[in-house]
Amino acid sequence: MADILQNALTQIDQAIPILEPQYPNREIFQRIIKKLKTVNNLIEGEIEITLDNGKKQKFAAYRSQHNDARGPYKGGLRFHPQVCATEVKALSIWMTWKCAITNLPYGGGKGGIAVDPKTLSQEELQRLARAYVRFLSKNIGPWQDVPAPDVNTNAQIMSWMVDEMIKIKKEEGNLNQNYLATFTGKPLNLGGSQGRDEATGLGGCYVLRSFAKAKQMQPNETKIAVQGFGNVGSWFARHAAKMGFKVVALCDSKTAIYNFEGLDVEKVAAGKKEYGSLAALVEKKIINAQILPATTDLLYLPVDILVPAALENVITAENAAQIKAPIIFEMANGPTTPEAEEILQKNKVLVIPDVLANAGGVSTSYFEWVQNLQGYYWSKTEVLSKLEPLMESSFTDVWQMYTANKNISVRQAAYIIAMKKVIDVMIARGE
């Protein structure tokens, strides 16, 4: 995981030559860039819980707070064995740009615990979630830092966390804020927002549809392969199919399947829920598809759009040249390394970056936060009616920047927009 932070810093460096001439005071500009290449605060330590067998176990816990010039820190919490300081720092930097691109009044945060949640019982998982909130409670809050679900976390974990936060504030005699707004991604009966589960995938599809219009692509003639079939990948595939795109390949952590005539994504999603794997659906002939020899083979299929929707560093210098898709649409965070992107650019592959494509999740988290603070809740139709124009206008801004400047990538266009917004606020604040 050591290179993920360097990836994030390299991407900042790539935008600097275009941004710097816009700032007459180079000294202030360089000082701010130096700040943007570090995080404001890294909270790290160990938390301990009692397991069901009575033994104690410690877990490494982290929260990175990158920049709060534009508002409270915002970003997910992941429970995964690979969680480390380097990873959460990089992810918090990307969150800052994601919030700026979509005009959300937030800065970037990210956190998590180094754990495989599958090894814990529900009771142990709840103790771990509550211990993490105790560990973080002085550093989070509705106007300070607002965590959300990420890899291996969900609405139930957010419920335990927000309940623990409210308990802590009651103990302190400090209930002068609505602490429901400390966490987003909660269930509907505990202050959650309609549409949140599907928001990242659906938001990506709004960007995809806008992109297809800009490139004059016909959805029903556009073959898409989606790598990853968790929350993000499954909702993206489902909504892309509903919009008329031809989803021809899917994979989970164990199996990749394809049918170049198109897959019935709704049937795949329902079958995966029932049988637990994509392989079972093919073996039982529930869907008409073939199984690829390895899940990584999906990356090299001759499709129109490849959608990495799992974890970071999937497309690297080692495999980038083998990719046949002319377009990569990043629904995961950081799936393409800078070295890989250089190869892709030489091969005329267009990359739609994560900070734009997958910003639908944080956008709907913002809607949940607003609803909590107001104590007034919206219908699903109202939520999606706000998400759609937000994602479409964010794409339009980035695409206009990309088409107006020669020799820059779409990622650079997105970074120029995002970094300028943050830099301008930092200058206005006198930093």
C-alpha positions as CSV (number, residue, x, y, z in Angstrom):
1,M,0.0,0.0,0.0
2,A,3.1,2.2,0.2
3,D,2.6,3.7,-3.3
4,I,-1.1,4.8,-3.0
5,L,-0.1,8.1,-1.2
6,Q,2.5,8.8,-3.8
7,N,-0.2,8.3,-6.5
8,A,-2.3,11.0,-4.8
9,L,0.7,13.4,-4.6
10,T,1.7,12.7,-8.2
11,Q,-1.8,13.6,-9.3
12,I,-1.5,17.0,-7.5
13,D,1.9,17.6,-9.1
14,Q,0.4,17.0,-12.6
15,A,-2.1,19.9,-12.1
16,I,0.4,22.4,-10.7
17,P,1.9,23.6,-14.0
18,I,-1.5,24.6,-15.3
19,L,-2.7,26.2,-12.0
20,E,0.4,28.1,-10.9
21,P,0.4,30.8,-13.7
22,Q,-3.1,31.8,-12.4
23,Y,-1.6,33.0,-9.1
24,P,0.6,36.1,-9.2
25,N,1.9,35.5,-5.7
26,R,3.9,32.3,-6.3
27,E,5.1,32.2,-2.7
28,I,1.6,31.9,-1.3
29,F,0.7,29.4,-4.0
30,Q,3.6,27.2,-3.2
31,R,2.9,27.4,0.5
32,I,-0.7,26.3,0.0
33,I,0.4,23.4,-2.3
34,K,2.8,22.3,0.4
35,K,-0.2,22.2,2.8
36,L,-2.3,20.3,0.3
37,K,0.3,17.6,0.0
38,T,0.1,16.8,3.7
39,V,-2.9,16.0,5.9
40,N,-4.1,18.5,8.6
41,N,-4.4,15.7,11.2
42,L,-3.8,11.9,11.4
43,I,-5.4,10.2,14.4
44,E,-4.0,6.7,14.8
45,G,-3.7,4.3,17.6
46,E,-5.0,0.9,19.0
47,I,-8.4,0.1,20.2
48,E,-9.2,-2.9,22.3
49,I,-12.3,-5.0,22.6
50,T,-13.3,-8.2,24.6
51,L,-14.0,-11.1,22.2
52,D,-16.9,-13.5,22.8
53,N,-14.5,-16.0,24.3
54,G,-13.5,-13.4,27.0
55,K,-10.0,-12.7,25.5
56,K,-8.9,-9.2,24.7
57,Q,-7.8,-8.2,21.2
58,K,-6.3,-5.0,19.9
59,F,-6.8,-3.4,16.4
60,A,-5.0,-0.6,14.6
61,A,-7.4,2.3,14.0
62,Y,-7.0,5.4,11.9
63,R,-8.7,8.7,10.8
64,S,-7.1,11.0,8.3
65,Q,-8.3,14.6,8.1
66,H,-6.9,16.2,5.0
67,N,-8.3,19.7,4.6
68,D,-11.2,21.6,6.1
69,A,-10.9,25.0,4.3
70,R,-14.3,24.5,2.6
71,G,-16.1,22.8,5.5
72,P,-16.1,19.8,7.8
73,Y,-14.0,16.7,6.9
74,K,-16.1,14.1,5.1
75,G,-15.3,10.5,4.1
76,G,-15.9,6.9,4.7
77,L,-14.7,4.3,7.2
78,R,-13.4,0.9,6.0
79,F,-12.9,-2.3,8.0
80,H,-10.3,-4.2,6.0
81,P,-7.0,-5.9,6.9
82,Q,-5.0,-3.6,4.6
83,V,-6.2,-0.3,6.3
84,C,-3.1,1.7,7.3
85,A,-2.0,5.3,7.7
86,T,-0.8,5.6,4.1
87,E,-4.0,4.4,2.7
88,V,-6.3,6.7,4.7
89,K,-4.1,9.7,4.0
90,A,-4.4,9.1,0.2
91,L,-8.1,8.5,0.3
92,S,-8.7,11.6,2.4
93,I,-6.8,13.7,-0.2
94,W,-9.0,12.3,-3.0
95,M,-12.1,13.0,-0.9
96,T,-11.1,16.7,-0.8
97,W,-11.1,16.9,-4.6
98,K,-14.3,14.9,-4.9
99,C,-16.2,17.3,-2.6
100,A,-14.8,20.3,-4.4
101,I,-15.7,19.0,-7.9
102,T,-19.3,18.5,-6.8
103,N,-19.4,21.9,-4.9
104,L,-20.1,20.2,-1.5
105,P,-19.2,22.3,1.5
106,Y,-16.7,19.7,2.8
107,G,-13.1,18.8,3.0
108,G,-11.7,15.3,2.8
109,G,-11.5,12.7,5.5
110,K,-11.0,8.9,5.5
111,G,-10.6,6.3,8.2
112,G,-10.9,2.7,9.3
113,I,-9.7,-0.3,11.2
114,A,-7.3,-3.0,10.2
115,V,-9.6,-5.9,10.6
116,D,-11.3,-8.7,8.5
117,P,-14.9,-8.2,9.8
118,K,-15.7,-11.8,8.6
119,T,-13.7,-13.1,11.5
120,L,-15.9,-11.3,14.1
121,S,-19.3,-12.1,15.4
122,Q,-22.0,-9.4,15.2
123,E,-21.6,-8.7,18.9
124,E,-17.8,-8.3,18.5
125,L,-18.3,-6.1,15.4
126,Q,-20.6,-3.9,17.4
127,R,-18.1,-3.6,20.3
128,L,-15.4,-2.7,17.7
129,A,-17.6,0.0,16.1
130,R,-18.4,1.5,19.5
131,A,-14.8,1.4,20.6
132,Y,-13.8,3.2,17.4
133,V,-16.2,6.0,18.1
134,R,-14.9,6.4,21.7
135,F,-11.4,6.6,20.1
136,L,-12.5,9.3,17.7
137,S,-15.2,11.2,19.6
138,K,-13.2,14.4,20.3
139,N,-12.3,14.7,16.6
140,I,-15.7,14.1,14.9
141,G,-19.0,15.9,14.9
142,P,-21.6,17.5,12.6
143,W,-19.5,20.5,12.0
144,Q,-16.1,18.9,12.5
145,D,-15.8,15.5,10.7
146,V,-18.7,13.4,9.3
147,P,-17.8,9.8,8.6
148,A,-19.8,7.4,6.4
149,P,-19.7,3.7,5.2
150,D,-17.0,2.4,2.9
151,V,-15.5,-1.0,2.3
152,N,-17.0,-3.6,4.6
153,T,-19.1,-1.1,6.6
154,N,-22.8,-0.5,6.3
155,A,-25.9,1.2,7.7
156,Q,-25.9,-1.2,10.7
157,I,-22.4,-0.2,11.7
158,M,-23.3,3.5,11.3
159,S,-26.3,2.9,13.6
160,W,-24.0,1.6,16.3
161,M,-21.6,4.4,15.8
162,V,-24.1,7.2,15.9
163,D,-25.7,5.6,19.0
164,E,-22.4,5.6,20.7
165,M,-21.7,9.2,19.8
166,I,-25.0,10.3,21.3
167,K,-24.3,8.3,24.5
168,I,-20.9,10.0,24.8
169,K,-22.4,13.4,24.4
170,K,-25.1,12.6,26.9
171,E,-22.3,11.6,29.4
172,E,-20.6,14.9,28.7
173,G,-23.8,16.8,29.2
174,N,-23.3,18.2,25.7
175,L,-26.3,17.8,23.5
176,N,-26.3,21.2,21.9
177,Q,-26.2,19.7,18.3
178,N,-28.1,17.0,16.5
179,Y,-25.4,14.3,16.7
180,L,-27.3,12.2,14.2
181,A,-25.6,14.3,11.7
182,T,-22.1,13.0,12.8
183,F,-22.5,10.0,10.6
184,T,-24.2,9.5,7.2
185,G,-25.1,6.2,5.5
186,K,-27.5,5.4,8.3
187,P,-30.7,3.4,8.0
188,L,-33.9,5.3,7.2
189,N,-35.3,4.8,10.6
190,L,-32.3,6.4,12.2
191,G,-32.0,9.6,10.1
192,G,-30.7,8.0,6.9
193,S,-31.6,9.4,3.5
194,Q,-33.7,7.8,0.7
195,G,-31.5,6.7,-2.2
196,R,-28.3,6.5,-0.3
197,D,-27.5,2.8,-0.9
198,E,-27.6,3.2,-4.7
199,A,-26.2,6.7,-4.8
200,T,-22.6,6.0,-5.8
201,G,-23.5,3.7,-8.6
202,L,-26.4,5.8,-9.8
203,G,-24.4,9.0,-9.6
204,G,-21.8,7.3,-11.8
205,C,-24.4,6.4,-14.3
206,Y,-25.6,10.0,-14.5
207,V,-22.0,10.9,-15.4
208,L,-21.8,8.0,-17.8
209,R,-25.0,9.2,-19.6
210,S,-23.6,12.7,-19.9
211,F,-20.3,11.4,-21.2
212,A,-22.0,9.2,-23.8
213,K,-24.0,12.3,-25.0
214,A,-20.8,14.3,-25.2
215,K,-19.1,11.6,-27.2
216,Q,-22.2,10.8,-29.3
217,M,-22.2,7.2,-28.2
218,Q,-25.3,5.1,-28.6
219,P,-26.0,3.3,-25.2
220,N,-27.4,0.1,-26.8
221,E,-24.2,-0.2,-28.9
222,T,-21.9,0.4,-25.9
223,K,-20.4,-2.7,-24.3
224,I,-19.5,-2.3,-20.6
225,A,-17.4,-4.6,-18.3
226,V,-17.8,-3.9,-14.6
227,Q,-15.0,-5.2,-12.3
228,G,-16.4,-5.6,-8.8
229,F,-20.0,-6.4,-7.9
230,G,-20.3,-5.0,-4.4
231,N,-22.5,-2.1,-3.5
232,V,-21.0,0.3,-6.1
233,G,-20.5,-2.1,-8.9
234,S,-23.8,-3.8,-8.7
235,W,-25.9,-0.5,-8.5
236,F,-23.8,1.0,-11.4
237,A,-24.4,-2.1,-13.5
238,R,-28.1,-2.2,-12.8
239,H,-28.6,1.5,-13.6
240,A,-26.4,1.4,-16.6
241,A,-28.5,-1.4,-18.0
242,K,-31.7,0.5,-17.2
243,M,-30.3,3.4,-19.2
244,G,-29.9,1.1,-22.2
245,F,-26.1,0.4,-22.0
246,K,-25.1,-3.2,-22.8
247,V,-23.4,-4.7,-19.6
248,V,-21.6,-7.7,-21.0
249,A,-19.2,-8.7,-18.1
250,L,-19.2,-8.7,-14.3
251,C,-17.1,-10.1,-11.6
252,D,-17.0,-10.5,-7.9
253,S,-14.0,-11.4,-5.8
254,K,-14.0,-15.0,-7.1
255,T,-15.5,-15.2,-10.5
256,A,-15.8,-13.2,-13.7
257,I,-18.6,-13.9,-16.2
258,Y,-19.4,-12.5,-19.6
259,N,-21.9,-12.6,-22.5
260,F,-21.2,-10.2,-25.4
261,E,-24.9,-10.2,-26.2
262,G,-25.5,-8.6,-22.8
263,L,-26.2,-9.8,-19.3
264,D,-29.5,-9.6,-17.4
265,V,-28.1,-7.5,-14.6
266,E,-31.2,-7.6,-12.4
267,K,-31.3,-11.4,-12.6
268,V,-27.6,-11.5,-11.7
269,A,-28.1,-9.2,-8.7
270,A,-31.1,-11.2,-7.5
271,G,-29.2,-14.5,-8.0
272,K,-26.1,-13.3,-6.3
273,K,-28.2,-12.4,-3.3
274,E,-29.8,-15.8,-3.2
275,Y,-26.9,-18.1,-4.1
276,G,-23.9,-16.0,-2.9
277,S,-21.7,-16.2,-6.0
278,L,-21.7,-15.4,-9.7
279,A,-20.3,-18.9,-10.5
280,A,-23.4,-20.6,-9.0
281,L,-25.6,-18.6,-11.4
282,V,-23.8,-19.9,-14.4
283,E,-23.5,-23.5,-13.1
284,K,-27.2,-23.6,-12.3
285,K,-28.0,-22.0,-15.7
286,I,-29.9,-19.2,-14.0
287,I,-28.1,-16.8,-16.4
288,N,-26.7,-17.3,-19.8
289,A,-23.0,-16.5,-19.5
290,Q,-19.5,-17.9,-19.6
291,I,-17.0,-18.0,-16.8
292,L,-13.5,-16.4,-17.5
293,P,-10.5,-18.4,-16.4
294,A,-9.5,-15.6,-13.9
295,T,-11.2,-12.6,-12.5
296,T,-8.4,-10.3,-13.8
297,D,-9.2,-11.5,-17.4
298,L,-12.2,-9.2,-17.2
299,L,-9.8,-6.2,-17.4
300,Y,-8.6,-7.3,-20.9
301,L,-11.9,-7.9,-22.6
302,P,-12.6,-6.1,-25.9
303,V,-15.3,-3.8,-24.6
304,D,-16.1,-0.1,-25.1
305,I,-15.9,0.9,-21.4
306,L,-14.1,-0.8,-18.6
307,V,-15.4,0.1,-15.1
308,P,-13.1,-0.8,-12.2
309,A,-15.5,-0.7,-9.2
310,A,-13.6,-2.6,-6.5
311,L,-10.4,-1.5,-4.8
312,E,-7.4,0.7,-5.6
313,N,-4.3,-0.1,-7.8
314,V,-6.1,-2.5,-10.1
315,I,-4.7,-1.0,-13.3
316,T,-0.9,-0.8,-13.1
317,A,2.2,-0.3,-15.2
318,E,2.3,-4.1,-15.5
319,N,-1.1,-4.6,-17.1
320,A,-2.1,-1.3,-18.6
321,A,-0.8,-2.2,-22.1
322,Q,-3.1,-5.2,-22.2
323,I,-6.3,-3.2,-21.8
324,K,-8.3,-3.2,-24.9
325,A,-11.2,-0.9,-23.8
326,P,-10.8,2.7,-25.2
327,I,-12.5,4.2,-22.1
328,I,-11.9,3.5,-18.4
329,F,-14.6,4.8,-16.1
330,E,-13.3,4.7,-12.5
331,M,-16.0,3.8,-10.0
332,A,-13.4,2.6,-7.4
333,N,-11.1,4.9,-5.5
334,G,-7.7,5.1,-7.1
335,P,-7.9,2.0,-9.4
336,T,-5.4,3.4,-11.9
337,T,-1.8,4.2,-10.9
338,P,-0.1,7.3,-12.5
339,E,2.4,5.0,-14.3
340,A,-0.5,3.0,-15.8
341,E,-2.3,6.2,-16.8
342,E,0.8,7.3,-18.8
343,I,0.7,4.1,-20.7
344,L,-3.1,4.4,-21.3
345,Q,-2.7,8.0,-22.6
346,K,0.0,6.8,-25.1
347,N,-2.5,4.2,-26.2
348,K,-5.3,6.8,-26.6
349,V,-7.3,5.3,-23.7
350,L,-9.6,8.0,-22.1
351,V,-9.9,7.8,-18.3
352,I,-12.9,9.3,-16.5
353,P,-11.5,9.8,-13.0
354,D,-12.8,8.5,-9.7
355,V,-13.0,12.0,-8.2
356,L,-15.8,12.8,-10.7
357,A,-17.3,9.4,-11.5
358,N,-18.0,8.0,-8.0
359,A,-18.9,11.3,-6.2
360,G,-22.6,10.3,-6.1
361,G,-22.1,8.7,-2.7
362,V,-20.7,11.7,-0.9
363,S,-23.2,13.9,-2.7
364,T,-26.1,11.9,-1.2
365,S,-24.3,11.8,2.1
366,Y,-24.4,15.5,2.0
367,F,-28.2,15.4,1.4
368,E,-28.5,13.1,4.5
369,W,-26.4,15.6,6.6
370,V,-28.6,18.5,5.5
371,Q,-31.8,16.6,6.3
372,N,-30.4,15.7,9.8
373,L,-29.5,19.3,10.5
374,Q,-32.9,20.5,9.4
375,G,-34.9,17.7,11.0
376,Y,-36.8,17.6,7.7
377,Y,-36.7,14.6,5.3
378,W,-37.1,14.2,1.6
379,S,-38.7,11.6,-0.6
380,K,-36.5,9.4,-2.8
381,T,-37.8,11.3,-5.9
382,E,-36.6,14.6,-4.3
383,V,-33.2,13.2,-3.4
384,L,-32.6,11.8,-6.9
385,S,-33.9,15.0,-8.4
386,K,-31.1,16.8,-6.6
387,L,-28.4,14.2,-7.3
388,E,-29.0,14.1,-11.1
389,P,-28.3,17.8,-11.9
390,L,-25.4,17.9,-9.4
391,M,-23.6,15.0,-11.1
392,E,-24.4,16.3,-14.6
393,S,-23.2,19.8,-13.9
394,S,-20.0,18.4,-12.3
395,F,-19.3,16.4,-15.5
396,T,-20.0,19.4,-17.7
397,D,-17.5,21.6,-15.7
398,V,-14.8,18.9,-16.0
399,W,-15.5,18.1,-19.7
400,Q,-15.4,21.8,-20.6
401,M,-12.1,22.2,-18.9
402,Y,-10.8,19.1,-20.6
403,T,-11.9,20.1,-24.1
404,A,-10.7,23.7,-23.7
405,N,-7.1,22.7,-22.9
406,K,-4.8,20.8,-25.2
407,N,-2.6,18.0,-23.9
408,I,-4.3,17.4,-20.5
409,S,-6.1,14.4,-19.3
410,V,-9.7,14.3,-17.9
411,R,-8.2,13.7,-14.5
412,Q,-6.0,16.8,-14.8
413,A,-9.1,18.8,-15.8
414,A,-10.9,17.6,-12.7
415,Y,-7.9,18.3,-10.5
416,I,-7.5,21.9,-11.9
417,I,-11.2,22.6,-11.0
418,A,-11.0,21.0,-7.6
419,M,-7.7,22.3,-6.5
420,K,-8.5,25.9,-7.6
421,K,-11.6,25.9,-5.5
422,V,-9.7,24.8,-2.4
423,I,-6.7,27.1,-3.1
424,D,-9.0,30.1,-3.6
425,V,-10.8,29.5,-0.3
426,M,-7.5,29.0,1.6
427,I,-6.2,32.3,0.1
428,A,-9.4,34.1,1.1
429,R,-9.0,32.8,4.6
430,G,-5.5,34.1,4.8
431,E,-3.7,30.8,4.9
